[in-house]
Amino acid sequence: MDMIERFEAMLAAGQDNALLRFTLGGAYLKAGRSSEAVTHLRAAVTQDAQYSAAWKFLGRALADCGETIAAAAAFDHGIEVAEARGDKQAAKEMMVFKRRLTRTGAGGNTKV
């Protein structure tokens, strides 16, 4: 059983929290399965809107899916959260990701 399968089994068994969703989303993102990552990362930030790392991964996953407007919005929200929490490194990383996103001019779709 690989890592994704283990985390999915935990979720199926009724364990559902922001950390599990973040970890599962990150595993899907790392595996190149961005659309599945989006589902879990959205759940993570719904459960804990102050989870700056989850906002960062959500923005990256949305960008990978071509959802540039939604990705930019996720980065914006994540930057706000990170700055409010004093997490300067996460805020800087999201600013860089957002700048790259807008610089590439990727048309992407407009889902938010």
C-alpha positions, 0 to 999 in steps of 0.5 A, spaced: 500 500 500 503 506 497 502 513 501 496 515 497 492 509 499 494 509 506 491 516 507 485 514 502 484 509 507 484 513 513 479 518 510 475 512 508 475 510 515 472 516 518 478 520 519 478 527 516 482 533 518 485 539 515 492 535 516 490 529 513 487 533 507 493 537 506 498 531 506 493 527 501 493 533 497 500 534 497 501 526 495 497 527 489 500 533 487 507 530 488 504 524 484 502 529 478 495 528 480 493 535 480 486 535 480 485 530 485 490 534 489 485 540 488 479 536 492 483 535 498 487 541 498 480 545 498 477 541 503 484 542 508 483 550 507 475 549 508 477 545 515 482 550 517 482 557 513 489 559 517 493 553 514 498 557 509 501 551 507 495 548 504 493 555 501 500 554 497 499 547 495 492 549 493 495 555 488 500 550 485 495 545 484 490 549 481 495 552 476 497 545 474 490 544 472 490 551 468 486 554 473 490 561 473 485 565 476 483 560 482 490 559 483 492 567 483 486 567 488 488 562 492 495 565 493 492 571 495 488 568 500 494 564 502 499 570 502 494 574 507 494 568 512 501 567 512 502 575 513 497 575 519 501 569 522 508 572 521 510 566 516 514 570 512 517 565 508 510 562 506 508 569 504 514 570 499 514 563 496 506 564 494 508 571 492 514 568 487 509 563 485 503 568 483 508 572 479 510 566 475 503 565 474 502 572 471 508 572 468 507 566 464 500 569 461 497 562 461 490 563 459 488 557 463 480 557 465 477 562 469 474 557 475 475 560 482 
